[in-house]
Structure formats: structure tokens, C-alpha cells
Amino acid sequence: MPFQRPTIPELIERVAADVESRLPGSDPRLRRSLLHALVRAQAGVAHGLYGYLDWLSKQIVPDTAEAEVLDRWASWWGVPRKAASAASGDVTFTGL
């Protein structure tokens, strides 16, 4: 089952629920309050961390890694990148 990255609104709701459970009587959903600002900031930080984990999960598998990371994968296996070369040969187009 694939992992679904939580959206910012989902994270805001999770953090608000956590604050409410730990601070009975507080209202972290009250706009323009310190708690509301902290909830949104914490959710934003969590969203950034989830984004980093998403990126990292792609880099640990060679077939989905970015070029720079793929070069490192290749160097670990002793397979250097081949230099670019020009194509040569004839091409035939058909149609109109």
C-alpha cells in the first residue's frame, strides 16, 4: 500500500487535535490567537519534513533517483557515466 503524504489542512487538524488533547480548555482553532499561529507553523514544518521524506524515498532507489544521486549510485558500483556523443546515420520520414 503506497504512503499518502498528508496535506497541510490535514496536518493542521492533527496538530490542533494534539494541542486540544494536551491543553484542555484551549482553542487552537481560534483565528489570530497564539495557539492558532503555533499550530499552523508546526503543521508547515511537518509538511516540509514529509516533503523531504518523499524526495529521499525517491533517491534511495536508483531508477527514480535524480541525476546527481544516480551518479553517486553508479560510482558505488564502479560504473562511470559515459560521455555524451553525437548520433550519426540516416533518417527517413514518411507521411504527407
Backbone as JSON Lines, residues from 0, in Angstrom:
{"i":0,"aa":"M","n":[0.85,-1.18,0.0],"ca":[0.0,0.0,0.0],"c":[0.89,1.24,0.0]}
{"i":1,"aa":"P","n":[0.71,2.14,-0.94],"ca":[1.57,3.33,-1.01],"c":[1.28,4.3,0.14]}
{"i":2,"aa":"F","n":[2.3,5.03,0.5],"ca":[2.17,6.03,1.56],"c":[1.59,7.31,0.98]}
{"i":3,"aa":"Q","n":[0.57,7.84,1.61],"ca":[-0.05,9.09,1.18],"c":[0.49,10.23,2.05]}
{"i":4,"aa":"R","n":[1.13,11.2,1.41],"ca":[1.64,12.37,2.13],"c":[0.46,13.21,2.6]}
{"i":5,"aa":"P","n":[0.37,13.51,3.9],"ca":[-0.75,14.32,4.39],"c":[-0.7,15.75,3.83]}
{"i":6,"aa":"T","n":[-1.88,16.3,3.59],"ca":[-1.97,17.68,3.11],"c":[-1.78,18.63,4.29]}
{"i":7,"aa":"I","n":[-1.55,19.9,3.98],"ca":[-1.39,20.9,5.05],"c":[-2.66,21.0,5.9]}
{"i":8,"aa":"P","n":[-3.87,21.06,5.31],"ca":[-5.06,21.1,6.16],"c":[-5.19,19.88,7.08]}
{"i":9,"aa":"E","n":[-4.81,18.7,6.59],"ca":[-4.84,17.5,7.45],"c":[-3.85,17.63,8.6]}
{"i":10,"aa":"L","n":[-2.67,18.15,8.31],"ca":[-1.67,18.32,9.35],"c":[-2.1,19.38,10.36]}
{"i":11,"aa":"I","n":[-2.72,20.46,9.89],"ca":[-3.22,21.49,10.8],"c":[-4.24,20.88,11.75]}
{"i":12,"aa":"E","n":[-5.13,20.05,11.21],"ca":[-6.15,19.42,12.05],"c":[-5.52,18.47,13.06]}
{"i":13,"aa":"R","n":[-4.53,17.71,12.63],"ca":[-3.84,16.79,13.55],"c":[-3.17,17.54,14.69]}
{"i":14,"aa":"V","n":[-2.44,18.6,14.35],"ca":[-1.73,19.37,15.37],"c":[-2.73,20.05,16.3]}
{"i":15,"aa":"A","n":[-3.81,20.6,15.75],"ca":[-4.83,21.24,16.59],"c":[-5.44,20.23,17.55]}
{"i":16,"aa":"A","n":[-5.72,19.03,17.07],"ca":[-6.27,17.98,17.95],"c":[-5.27,17.61,19.04]}
{"i":17,"aa":"D","n":[-3.99,17.55,18.7],"ca":[-2.96,17.25,19.7],"c":[-2.91,18.34,20.77]}
{"i":18,"aa":"V","n":[-2.96,19.6,20.34],"ca":[-2.92,20.71,21.3],"c":[-4.14,20.66,22.21]}
{"i":19,"aa":"E","n":[-5.31,20.43,21.63],"ca":[-6.54,20.35,22.44],"c":[-6.47,19.22,23.46]}
{"i":20,"aa":"S","n":[-5.89,18.09,23.07],"ca":[-5.83,16.96,23.99],"c":[-4.84,17.2,25.12]}
{"i":21,"aa":"R","n":[-3.83,18.0,24.87],"ca":[-2.81,18.24,25.89],"c":[-3.06,19.51,26.7]}
{"i":22,"aa":"L","n":[-3.88,20.4,26.15],"ca":[-4.23,21.63,26.86],"c":[-5.75,21.74,26.94]}
{"i":23,"aa":"P","n":[-6.37,21.01,27.85],"ca":[-7.83,21.06,27.95],"c":[-8.32,22.49,28.17]}
{"i":24,"aa":"G","n":[-9.39,22.84,27.46],"ca":[-9.95,24.18,27.57],"c":[-9.37,25.17,26.59]}
{"i":25,"aa":"S","n":[-8.32,24.78,25.87],"ca":[-7.73,25.7,24.89],"c":[-8.48,25.58,23.57]}
{"i":26,"aa":"D","n":[-8.33,26.59,22.73],"ca":[-8.97,26.57,21.41],"c":[-7.94,26.94,20.35]}
{"i":27,"aa":"P","n":[-7.19,25.95,19.86],"ca":[-6.15,26.25,18.87],"c":[-6.71,26.62,17.49]}
{"i":28,"aa":"R","n":[-8.02,26.53,17.31],"ca":[-8.64,26.9,16.03],"c":[-9.12,28.35,16.01]}
{"i":29,"aa":"L","n":[-8.97,29.05,17.13],"ca":[-9.38,30.45,17.22],"c":[-8.42,31.31,16.42]}
{"i":30,"aa":"R","n":[-8.96,31.92,15.37],"ca":[-8.11,32.73,14.47],"c":[-7.45,33.88,15.23]}
{"i":31,"aa":"R","n":[-6.28,34.22,14.77],"ca":[-5.47,35.32,15.32],"c":[-5.06,35.09,16.79]}
{"i":32,"aa":"S","n":[-5.01,33.83,17.19],"ca":[-4.52,33.53,18.53],"c":[-3.11,32.95,18.41]}
{"i":33,"aa":"L","n":[-2.38,33.01,19.5],"ca":[-1.03,32.47,19.51],"c":[-1.05,30.97,19.21]}
{"i":34,"aa":"L","n":[-1.98,30.25,19.83],"ca":[-2.06,28.81,19.59],"c":[-2.34,28.49,18.13]}
{"i":35,"aa":"H","n":[-3.21,29.27,17.51],"ca":[-3.53,29.05,16.1],"c":[-2.28,29.24,15.24]}
{"i":36,"aa":"A","n":[-1.51,30.27,15.54],"ca":[-0.28,30.53,14.79],"c":[0.73,29.4,15.0]}
{"i":37,"aa":"L","n":[0.85,28.92,16.23],"ca":[1.77,27.83,16.51],"c":[1.34,26.54,15.83]}
{"i":38,"aa":"V","n":[0.03,26.28,15.82],"ca":[-0.5,25.08,15.15],"c":[-0.15,25.12,13.67]}
{"i":39,"aa":"R","n":[-0.4,26.26,13.04],"ca":[-0.13,26.38,11.6],"c":[1.38,26.28,11.31]}
{"i":40,"aa":"A","n":[2.19,26.87,12.18],"ca":[3.63,26.8,11.98],"c":[4.12,25.36,12.12]}
{"i":41,"aa":"Q","n":[3.63,24.67,13.13],"ca":[4.03,23.27,13.34],"c":[3.58,22.39,12.17]}
{"i":42,"aa":"A","n":[2.39,22.64,11.67],"ca":[1.9,21.87,10.52],"c":[2.76,22.14,9.29]}
{"i":43,"aa":"G","n":[3.18,23.39,9.11],"ca":[4.05,23.72,7.99],"c":[5.4,23.03,8.08]}
{"i":44,"aa":"V","n":[5.95,22.97,9.28],"ca":[7.22,22.28,9.49],"c":[7.06,20.79,9.18]}
{"i":45,"aa":"A","n":[5.98,20.2,9.67],"ca":[5.73,18.78,9.41],"c":[5.57,18.53,7.92]}
{"i":46,"aa":"H","n":[4.88,19.44,7.23],"ca":[4.69,19.28,5.79],"c":[6.03,19.32,5.06]}
{"i":47,"aa":"G","n":[6.91,20.2,5.48],"ca":[8.25,20.24,4.9],"c":[9.03,18.95,5.14]}
{"i":48,"aa":"L","n":[8.91,18.4,6.33],"ca":[9.59,17.14,6.64],"c":[9.03,15.99,5.81]}
{"i":49,"aa":"Y","n":[7.7,15.96,5.66],"ca":[7.09,14.93,4.8],"c":[7.58,15.08,3.36]}
{"i":50,"aa":"G","n":[7.74,16.31,2.91],"ca":[8.26,16.55,1.57],"c":[9.68,16.04,1.41]}
{"i":51,"aa":"Y","n":[10.51,16.27,2.43],"ca":[11.88,15.77,2.38],"c":[11.9,14.25,2.36]}
{"i":52,"aa":"L","n":[11.05,13.63,3.18],"ca":[10.99,12.17,3.19],"c":[10.52,11.62,1.84]}
{"i":53,"aa":"D","n":[9.59,12.32,1.2],"ca":[9.11,11.93,-0.12],"c":[10.26,11.98,-1.13]}
{"i":54,"aa":"W","n":[11.02,13.08,-1.11],"ca":[12.17,13.23,-2.0],"c":[13.21,12.15,-1.71]}
{"i":55,"aa":"L","n":[13.49,11.93,-0.42],"ca":[14.5,10.96,-0.03],"c":[14.11,9.55,-0.45]}
{"i":56,"aa":"S","n":[12.83,9.22,-0.35],"ca":[12.39,7.89,-0.75],"c":[12.62,7.64,-2.24]}
{"i":57,"aa":"K","n":[12.61,8.69,-3.03],"ca":[12.89,8.55,-4.47],"c":[14.38,8.41,-4.74]}
{"i":58,"aa":"Q","n":[15.22,8.97,-3.88],"ca":[16.67,8.94,-4.11],"c":[17.3,7.61,-3.71]}
{"i":59,"aa":"I","n":[16.66,6.85,-2.84],"ca":[17.26,5.6,-2.38],"c":[17.04,4.45,-3.36]}
{"i":60,"aa":"V","n":[16.26,4.69,-4.4],"ca":[16.04,3.68,-5.43],"c":[16.66,4.22,-6.73]}
{"i":61,"aa":"P","n":[17.63,3.52,-7.31],"ca":[18.33,4.07,-8.47],"c":[17.44,4.45,-9.66]}
{"i":62,"aa":"D","n":[16.37,3.72,-9.92],"ca":[15.58,4.04,-11.11],"c":[14.7,5.27,-10.95]}
{"i":63,"aa":"T","n":[14.58,5.81,-9.74],"ca":[13.82,7.05,-9.54],"c":[14.69,8.2,-9.04]}
{"i":64,"aa":"A","n":[15.99,7.94,-8.89],"ca":[16.91,8.95,-8.35],"c":[17.19,10.06,-9.36]}
{"i":65,"aa":"E","n":[17.48,11.25,-8.85],"ca":[17.89,12.37,-9.7],"c":[19.3,12.11,-10.22]}
{"i":66,"aa":"A","n":[19.7,12.87,-11.26],"ca":[20.97,12.63,-11.95],"c":[22.17,12.64,-11.0]}
{"i":67,"aa":"E","n":[22.23,13.63,-10.12],"ca":[23.38,13.73,-9.22],"c":[23.47,12.53,-8.29]}
{"i":68,"aa":"V","n":[22.34,12.11,-7.74],"ca":[22.33,10.96,-6.84],"c":[22.59,9.68,-7.63]}
{"i":69,"aa":"L","n":[22.07,9.61,-8.85],"ca":[22.3,8.45,-9.7],"c":[23.78,8.3,-10.02]}
{"i":70,"aa":"D","n":[24.48,9.41,-10.22],"ca":[25.93,9.36,-10.43],"c":[26.63,8.76,-9.22]}
{"i":71,"aa":"R","n":[26.16,9.11,-8.03],"ca":[26.76,8.54,-6.82],"c":[26.47,7.05,-6.73]}
{"i":72,"aa":"W","n":[25.24,6.65,-7.07],"ca":[24.91,5.22,-7.1],"c":[25.87,4.51,-8.05]}
{"i":73,"aa":"A","n":[26.06,5.07,-9.24],"ca":[26.93,4.45,-10.24],"c":[28.37,4.35,-9.74]}
{"i":74,"aa":"S","n":[28.85,5.39,-9.05],"ca":[30.23,5.36,-8.55],"c":[30.42,4.27,-7.49]}
{"i":75,"aa":"W","n":[29.39,4.01,-6.71],"ca":[29.48,2.94,-5.7],"c":[29.65,1.58,-6.38]}
{"i":76,"aa":"W","n":[29.04,1.43,-7.55],"ca":[29.11,0.16,-8.26],"c":[30.25,0.14,-9.28]}
{"i":77,"aa":"G","n":[31.02,1.24,-9.35],"ca":[32.15,1.29,-10.27],"c":[31.74,1.43,-11.73]}
{"i":78,"aa":"V","n":[30.63,2.1,-11.97],"ca":[30.13,2.3,-13.33],"c":[30.11,3.79,-13.62]}
{"i":79,"aa":"P","n":[31.16,4.32,-14.27],"ca":[31.19,5.76,-14.54],"c":[30.2,6.14,-15.64]}
{"i":80,"aa":"R","n":[29.78,7.38,-15.63],"ca":[28.86,7.88,-16.66],"c":[29.63,8.03,-17.97]}
{"i":81,"aa":"K","n":[29.01,7.58,-19.04],"ca":[29.63,7.72,-20.36],"c":[29.47,9.16,-20.83]}
{"i":82,"aa":"A","n":[30.48,9.63,-21.57],"ca":[30.42,10.99,-22.12],"c":[29.38,11.05,-23.23]}
{"i":83,"aa":"A","n":[28.81,12.23,-23.4],"ca":[27.82,12.41,-24.46],"c":[28.5,12.28,-25.82]}
{"i":84,"aa":"S","n":[27.76,11.74,-26.77],"ca":[28.29,11.62,-28.13],"c":[27.19,11.94,-29.12]}
{"i":85,"aa":"A","n":[27.59,12.42,-30.28],"ca":[26.62,12.79,-31.31],"c":[26.11,11.54,-32.02]}
{"i":86,"aa":"A","n":[24.86,11.57,-32.4],"ca":[24.27,10.47,-33.16],"c":[24.66,10.61,-34.62]}
{"i":87,"aa":"S","n":[24.72,9.5,-35.31],"ca":[25.02,9.54,-36.74],"c":[24.15,8.51,-37.45]}
{"i":88,"aa":"G","n":[23.96,8.71,-38.74],"ca":[23.16,7.76,-39.51],"c":[22.11,8.48,-40.33]}
{"i":89,"aa":"D","n":[21.39,7.71,-41.1],"ca":[20.34,8.25,-41.96],"c":[18.98,8.14,-41.28]}
{"i":90,"aa":"V","n":[18.12,9.1,-41.58],"ca":[16.76,9.09,-41.05],"c":[15.81,9.25,-42.22]}
{"i":91,"aa":"T","n":[14.76,8.45,-42.25],"ca":[13.76,8.54,-43.3],"c":[12.41,8.85,-42.67]}
{"i":92,"aa":"F","n":[11.76,9.92,-43.15],"ca":[10.44,10.3,-42.68],"c":[9.43,9.97,-43.76]}
{"i":93,"aa":"T","n":[8.3,9.45,-43.38],"ca":[7.24,9.17,-44.34],"c":[5.98,9.89,-43.9]}
{"i":94,"aa":"G","n":[5.09,10.11,-44.82],"ca":[3.85,10.79,-44.47],"c":[3.52,11.82,-45.52]}
{"i":95,"aa":"L","n":[2.86,12.87,-45.12],"ca":[2.41,13.9,-46.05],"c":[3.46,14.15,-47.05]}
